[in-house]
Amino acid sequence: MTLADQVMPKLGMGTFRLEGETAYQSVKMALEVGFRHLDTAQIYGNEAEVGRAIADSGIDRSELFITTKVWNAQLNQKEFIDSVHTSLKKLQLDYVDLLLIHWPSPENGEPMHEYLTELKKAKESGLTRYIGLSNFTIANLTEAMQTLSAEDIFTNQVEVHPYLTNEKLRAFCQAQNIHITAYMPFAVGKVLKDAKIIELAEKYQVTPAEVVIAWELAHGMATIPSSTKRANLQANFKASELALSTEDIERIDDLNCGDRQAVPDFAPQWDE
Ligand SMILES: NC(=O)c1ccc[n+]([C@@H]2O[C@H](COP(=O)([O-])OP(=O)(O)OC[C@H]3O[C@@H](n4cnc5c(N)ncnc54)[C@H](OP(=O)(O)O)[C@@H]3O)[C@@H](O)[C@H]2O)c1
């Protein structure tokens, strides 16, 4: 069992693409529905709205698990720690629970040892409780483990959904005892229209979203679906109550077709 399994709510709310009042209202609704784990990032441009929704909720800080991510342009030694202070100011928080490197620095970018050292400093100075990585491949993780121990790496947040099961990377992480957080669990809505997922939703009398989230959780991953609608947030939150049979988990595994959604031009060479 990893540290993340013990201290992080397995089901969080993502906030990518949510801006301004939509971001504020969506996070406010998510907290009302019961979510206590929120995922934002410097590049999402919504840390201030997430922070305002947290402040207005009146929920005790100790009940919340807040993640943000340092963007590529701030990985350099000069700006890294300042950028975390800026994030905290926007979030109206003294610390985040989890600080991630959003992407491994693009080729010819900052040396990994340098920005991982800054990441460790952020933890040592109390700006974050835990540190982790995002979009790190097996090669990236192997390099990272020259600076961080596997225990230092709270999670590796990567794309995982029924159309991209990311088996190779997941097997590597499991062998190293590195926890996985699955992002884009619905492939941004695509997998919710899948005939097999819809059939299973009918079988269990739940929504397709609940089937997909239950599948992610059954594999021991955390997951962070995003939604702007109360009814969808409620369905997503309820998904942790759903237990799929082993056969149905395997049926969903079989939907894998390597259909990756997040492919910016600076992405690393993925483990296919
Ligand atoms: N680390 C990274 O590089 C990275 C990259 C991408 C994403 N992420 C994180 O992962 C989170 C999730 O990914 P995502 O937001 O891109 O995509 P997603 O969660 O796979 O899908 C979001 C879409 O699903 C819809 N949806 C949500 N719940 C639903 C439900 N119960 N029924 C029907 N439709 C539903 C939403 O529409 P409505 O608003 O209409 O409900 C939205 O269009 C992000 O918000 C972000 O926090 C991280």
The ligand as an ORCA input file, in Angstrom:
! r2SCAN-3c Opt
* xyz 0 1
  N      -1.722     16.184    -15.470
  C      -2.159     16.471    -16.667
  O      -1.390     16.730    -17.611
  C      -3.640     16.468    -16.934
  C      -4.102     16.479    -18.258
  C      -5.482     16.487    -18.460
  C      -6.360     16.459    -17.372
  N      -5.856     16.471    -16.103
  C      -6.755     16.487    -14.931
  O      -7.748     15.484    -15.102
  C      -9.037     16.066    -14.957
  C     -10.063     15.296    -15.750
  O      -9.803     15.376    -17.149
  P     -10.747     16.222    -18.130
  O     -11.461     17.228    -17.337
  O      -9.897     16.715    -19.236
  O     -11.709     15.135    -18.759
  P     -12.703     14.026    -18.156
  O     -12.836     14.173    -16.690
  O     -12.310     12.725    -18.751
  O     -14.070     14.440    -18.855
  C     -14.709     15.650    -18.583
  C     -15.963     15.696    -19.445
  O     -16.875     14.695    -19.008
  C     -18.154     15.274    -18.775
  N     -18.727     14.607    -17.599
  C     -18.275     14.632    -16.326
  N     -19.027     13.879    -15.528
  C     -20.004     13.374    -16.313
  C     -21.109     12.539    -16.048
  N     -21.346     12.043    -14.820
  N     -21.931     12.224    -17.075
  C     -21.705     12.703    -18.317
  N     -20.669     13.500    -18.635
  C     -19.834     13.842    -17.629
  C     -17.897     16.732    -18.528
  O     -18.982     17.497    -18.962
  P     -19.928     18.339    -17.913
  O     -19.100     19.484    -17.449
  O     -21.049     18.732    -18.805
  O     -20.329     17.396    -16.826
  C     -16.673     17.011    -19.399
  O     -17.055     17.335    -20.717
  C      -8.804     17.505    -15.442
  O      -9.895     18.343    -15.112
  C      -7.495     17.821    -14.792
  O      -7.691     18.167    -13.442
  C      -4.510     16.453    -15.870
*
